[in-house]
Amino acid sequence: MITFQISNASGTNFAYPQVKLIPLNPLPSGMSLNTINPDWAVFASSWNMGDSSQVEIYYDINSAIAPNYTVDLLLSATNFMPLSIDSCVFTDTIRINLNPIGTASFDPLEDITMNIYPNPATDFISVQFDNDVQEYWLDVYTMQGELLRSIFIQSSLQLDVSSWPNGMYVMRNRGGMISRKLMIQH
């Protein structure tokens, strides 16, 4: 179970609010969303302005999770009877260590800066790293958490995005330490 607190700072009251977590990188092998509630989790009968509520999202785990396995998740919220005015996807991601072991060690990727421009983009984007990164993989996800493509980068890259549908995408390095959002507007 993943548990967290959520507060209603929207200025709107909700009846039977519900949330879901959208993985931005793969869940570990053997971990899946509980089939009792396969998509949305209702967390209160009412969620009025200023209320804080605990949210519980259940997962089935059928095998051991690797030590210090982290997963990044997007939080989406809506009413039980979805109305477009009430639906939202929060802009920040949630990073969870599913099996914390020992103490964290220094990871040199934490000091790397990735720039994507132009953003919003129409036809092409450039991806550039400010540090001495020579090469690694960059994964591109839709806002629904689907892997769109994996790209091998050697310090910089120009990418044709003219065929990508309008919308928001998340670009992150394979280890998940660096992520940026990209808006496509044709």
C-alpha positions in Angstrom: 0.0 0.0 0.0 1.2 3.5 -0.8 -0.2 6.1 1.7 0.0 9.9 1.5 -1.9 13.0 2.7 -3.6 15.3 0.2 -5.1 18.7 0.8 -7.9 20.4 -1.0 -6.5 23.9 -1.9 -8.6 24.1 -5.1 -11.4 26.4 -4.0 -14.0 23.7 -4.9 -15.8 21.1 -2.9 -15.7 17.5 -4.2 -18.1 14.6 -3.7 -16.5 11.2 -3.5 -13.0 12.4 -4.7 -10.8 9.8 -6.3 -7.1 9.6 -7.2 -4.7 7.4 -9.2 -1.0 7.2 -9.3 0.5 6.9 -12.8 4.0 5.3 -12.9 6.5 7.3 -15.0 9.1 4.4 -14.9 8.4 0.7 -14.6 7.1 -0.8 -11.4 9.3 -3.7 -10.2 8.7 -7.1 -11.6 6.0 -8.8 -9.5 4.3 -5.5 -8.4 1.0 -4.5 -9.8 -2.0 -2.4 -8.9 -4.5 -4.3 -6.7 -7.3 -5.7 -8.8 -9.9 -4.8 -6.2 -9.5 -1.1 -7.3 -7.7 -1.3 -10.6 -7.7 2.4 -11.5 -9.2 5.1 -9.4 -9.2 5.0 -5.5 -12.0 6.9 -3.8 -10.5 8.4 -0.6 -13.4 10.3 1.0 -17.2 10.8 0.8 -16.6 14.6 0.7 -13.5 16.7 0.3 -14.3 20.3 1.1 -12.1 23.3 0.7 -9.3 23.2 3.2 -9.7 19.5 4.1 -6.8 17.1 4.2 -7.3 13.4 3.7 -5.2 10.3 3.8 -5.1 8.4 0.5 -4.3 4.6 0.3 -3.5 2.9 -3.0 -3.1 -0.8 -2.8 -0.6 -2.9 -4.8 -0.1 -6.7 -5.1 3.5 -7.8 -4.6 4.3 -11.3 -5.8 8.1 -11.3 -5.6 10.9 -9.5 -3.7 11.6 -5.9 -4.7 15.3 -5.0 -5.4 17.0 -2.9 -2.7 16.5 0.8 -3.1 14.2 0.4 -6.0 12.7 3.8 -6.7 9.6 4.6 -8.8 8.3 8.1 -9.9 4.6 8.6 -10.0 2.2 11.3 -11.2 -0.9 12.0 -9.1 -4.2 12.5 -10.9 -7.4 13.5 -9.1 -11.1 13.8 -10.1 -14.6 13.4 -8.8 -16.4 10.0 -8.7 -18.6 11.2 -11.5 -15.8 12.9 -13.6 -16.4 16.4 -14.9 -13.7 18.0 -16.9 -13.7 21.1 -14.6 -12.8 18.9 -11.6 -10.1 16.7 -13.2 -6.5 17.5 -12.7 -3.0 16.1 -12.9 -0.6 17.5 -10.3 2.5 19.0 -11.8 5.0 17.5 -9.3 6.0 13.9 -9.3 6.2 11.6 -6.3 9.4 9.6 -5.9 9.1 6.6 -3.6 11.9 4.1 -2.6 9.9 0.9 -2.4 12.6 -1.1 -0.5 15.0 1.3 1.3 18.2 -0.5 2.4 21.2 1.1 4.1 22.1 4.7 3.7 21.9 6.7 0.5 25.1 7.1 -1.4 26.3 10.0 -3.5 25.1 9.7 -7.1 27.0 11.9 -9.6 23.9 12.2 -11.7 22.3 14.4 -9.1 24.5 17.3 -10.2 23.7 17.0 -13.9 21.5 19.6 -15.5 19.5 18.8 -18.6 18.1 21.6 -20.8 15.3 21.1 -23.4 14.5 23.9 -25.8 12.4 25.3 -27.2 9.7 24.4 -24.7 6.9 24.5 -25.8 8.1 22.9 -29.0 6.5 22.5 -32.5 8.9 20.6 -34.8 12.3 20.0 -33.2 13.8 20.1 -29.7 17.4 20.2 -28.5 18.5 18.3 -25.4 21.7 19.6 -23.9 23.6 18.7 -20.7 25.5 21.3 -18.7 27.9 18.9 -17.1 30.4 16.5 -18.5 27.9 13.7 -19.4 29.3 11.8 -22.3 26.4 9.4 -23.0 23.3 7.7 -21.5 19.7 6.8 -22.2 16.8 9.2 -22.2 13.3 7.9 -21.8 10.2 9.8 -23.0 6.9 9.1 -21.3 3.3 10.3 -22.0 1.5 11.9 -19.1 -0.3 8.5 -18.8 3.0 6.9 -17.9 3.4 5.1 -21.2 7.0 4.8 -22.5 7.0 6.6 -25.9 10.6 6.0 -26.8 14.1 5.5 -25.5 16.9 7.6 -27.0 20.7 7.1 -26.6 22.4 10.5 -26.1 26.0 11.5 -26.4 26.2 15.0 -24.6 23.5 16.6 -26.8 20.7 15.7 -29.2 18.3 17.3 -31.7 15.0 15.4 -31.9 12.2 15.6 -34.4 8.9 15.9 -32.5 6.7 17.0 -35.4 4.8 13.8 -35.5 4.1 13.7 -31.7 0.6 14.6 -30.7 0.0 17.9 -28.9 0.3 17.5 -25.1 2.7 17.2 -22.2 5.5 14.7 -22.0 8.1 13.7 -19.4 11.7 13.2 -20.4 14.0 11.5 -17.8 17.3 9.7 -17.8 17.2 5.9 -17.5 18.1 6.0 -13.8 15.4 8.5 -13.1 17.6 11.2 -11.4 16.8 13.9 -14.0 13.4 14.7 -15.4 11.9 17.5 -17.4 8.5 18.2 -18.8 8.0 19.0 -22.4 5.0 20.6 -24.1 4.3 20.0 -27.7 2.1 22.5 -29.5 1.8 22.3 -33.3 
